[in-house]
Amino acid sequence: MVAGVDQGHEVPIHGEINTISGGFSGGGFTASQQKKYAREVMVVEVREEDNTPDVDLVFTKVDR
């Protein structure tokens, strides 16, 4: 094996994966826009569960 010489892959490559690195990734270009975006995505909405049991109302002849 010679240093710097590509020996290739043992398994043939069956396709390409194209990627984009750097640049805009959300939030804005300025530091203040990025901070605002970070604050917005870090907000977790808390919802209280309704633990009230579902009850069927039943009427009888006596209730008339």
C-alpha positions in Angstrom: 0.0 0.0 0.0 1.5 3.3 -1.1 0.8 6.4 1.1 -1.5 8.9 -0.6 -2.9 6.5 -3.2 -6.6 5.8 -3.0 -7.3 2.1 -2.8 -11.0 2.5 -3.4 -13.9 1.0 -1.4 -14.4 -2.7 -0.6 -18.2 -2.2 -1.3 -19.1 -0.3 -4.4 -20.8 3.1 -3.9 -24.4 2.9 -5.1 -25.4 6.6 -5.1 -24.5 10.1 -3.9 -25.5 12.0 -0.9 -25.3 15.8 -1.5 -25.0 18.1 1.5 -24.9 21.8 2.1 -22.6 23.1 4.8 -22.3 26.5 6.3 -24.5 29.5 5.5 -28.0 30.3 6.7 -29.5 27.6 8.8 -32.5 29.5 10.3 -32.9 32.3 12.7 -31.4 35.1 10.6 -28.1 36.6 9.6 -27.4 38.8 12.6 -26.6 37.8 16.2 -29.8 39.4 17.5 -32.0 37.5 15.0 -30.3 34.2 15.8 -30.8 34.8 19.6 -34.4 35.7 19.0 -34.9 32.5 17.0 -33.1 30.4 19.6 -35.4 31.8 22.3 -38.5 31.0 20.2 -37.5 27.4 19.5 -36.6 26.7 23.1 -40.1 27.6 24.4 -41.9 24.5 25.7 -45.7 24.9 25.9 -47.0 23.3 29.1 -50.6 22.0 28.9 -52.5 20.8 31.9 -54.3 17.5 31.4 -58.0 17.3 32.0 -58.3 14.4 34.4 -62.1 14.8 34.7 -63.6 11.3 34.1 -66.0 11.0 31.2 -69.4 10.3 32.7 -72.5 9.3 30.8 -75.7 11.1 31.9 -78.6 8.6 32.4 -82.2 9.8 32.9 -84.9 7.6 34.2 -88.7 7.9 34.3 -88.4 9.4 37.8 -86.5 12.3 36.4 -89.4 13.5 34.2 
